[in-house]
Amino acid sequence: MSRNRRVIMSVIAATAVALSVGTLAAAGVIPAAWHEPAAEPAAEAAPAAGQPGALRGGAVQPLTGRSAAPVGPAKNATTASPGALATPHSVAFLRAQYGISEAEAVRRLALQQSAPELAQRLSASLPDAYAGLWLDQEAGGVLRVGMTKPDLLQPALAGVADAAHVRAVPATRSLKQLQATAAKLSADLAGRTDVEIAVDAPSNQVVVSAPAGVDLTGVSPAVTRAGGAARLHRSPRPAGVPKSCDPLNCLQPPLRSGIRLDVPRDNGTVGGCTTGYVLRSQKTGERFVLTAGHCVLNTATHSRIDDTWHRYLVEKMPVVVEHPDATLRAALGENIAGVSPYDYAIMPYADTRTANFWNGGQVQLRSTARSVSGGLINEWCPGGCPGGGTIPVTGVTPLANVLVGSVVCATGSGYTPAAGEKIIDSGAGAGYQPGTRCGTVVKKGVLISVKICARPGDSGGPLFTESDGKAVGILKYGDPGQGACTNADEWNHYAPVETILSRVNSRTDLQFELVTAGTPTGPAPR
């Protein structure tokens, strides 16, 4: 698919994010089959070899796998710290990626959690000096703060925990000036959907990105007029590969983020994606499921009203369907190609019985005696490594609070089955194992780019922060690849949940909110 670029101004500012633990112990009963097993459809075609990808990236550390060696502390290891127990996948990623101790990994995650509050403080108190901040994992897990007057930073750090790891970086332009430059470029390039504009704090510039092959008429002059405050970046790879189709097994209610949705197509094949998040209409109390729009909105193979299933070839459990009302159906989903974040589908459950099943059941929080029945992320570690389970969703991270260099995690379920397995081949390739992986944010624009491995079958799956259970995005597309995660130059790109909710709430009056672990089950009180 062509990779167009949408103009955006990315602002580095933030509000405080509270640290909370969040791992759950799964519990429930697998129900009897509701449908007879279906005949196996034609195998899904994998992406063509050599198909172009999106942006480039860096090292990848997979954390789960059916046969992969566990990543993390050994089963007979000494007792882990509370911080490590709360964020096992993030800690394991940092330890494996940077060769650091458990204590150092926990420290870095705590610094990451405190960064948005510091950004908010500096934006308010030093608007003409503050130039944005970012985490530098390669340099020892320090928080770098761009400052036009570096000597002003130290006094502003009074009372900041771990201030010893906060470093001033001399900057030419303040964040306020960069934002003004980005706004001017956005106006100059209004109507261009094949370029992206984003404030880049580490370089202290506004970056205008255009894929290889895009006509730069009008773009280069606009960048030149901005002087040193902006630069043009040409991406060497013009298109991304959707991570669509996934095939795994999670029949225990309640419905979690990160499990398979099988989607029958017009041509008799069955594709699939990963559940992103469960949403709720504050107006009606009805619950919906969010996934990627390209999973069901493709006129070539999805002209009918799509239905979705879990374990289509075995139990064939119904999940969600596109809305039966044509007007509302059009408002609840979009599939805009390229870098646009508007690649989402929000679908109601197939019927009342289905809704009651998937929203029933409870799981017990490991950290408390409280049970919850919704707003859960499947942090899946089928190979037996520590930390697997279910964590509660606590809210949405605003795009402005997403920090370059921060650790995020994603769950997907792409898989290519072995001979005899009754699972639809998502095109992931032999050797790729489904589950939770963690990586670092490498770029923030209209999409969130993450240095992480993903495969076809993971599309629509959740991107989140393990330390606080905050929803960040859903997977749209990424660099091409099949099989095991061996590409040290792989990026994948996520549509921000905040952006999607804002968009759909402007197109409907359903007042969607993210279902969290404490969301009520009925309509909002009047």
Protein Blocks (a to p, Z undefined) as FASTA:
>chain_A
ZZdddddddddddddddddddddddeddddddfbdcdddddddddddehiacdddddddd
dfbdfkbccedddfkbccddfklmmmmmlmmmmmmmnopafklmmmmmmmmmmmmmmmmm
mmmmmmmlpgcdaddfknoopacdddfblmlmmmmmgoiahklmcccdddfbdfklmmmm
mmmmmmmmgoiakbccdddfklopacddddehiacehklmmmmmnmmmbccdddfbfbdc
ddehiadddfbccddehiacddddfkopacddddfbdcddfknopacddddfklmmcfkl
mmbccdddehkllnopafbdcdfblklmmmmpccdehjbfbbccddddfblmlmmmmmgc
jdddfkbmbdcfehiacdddfkopahiacdddfbdcdfklpcghiacddddfbdcddehi
acddehnoghiacdddddddfbdcfbccddddddehigoiacddfklopafbdcfbdced
ehjdfbfbbccddddfklmmmmmmmmpcnopadddfklcfbdcdZZ
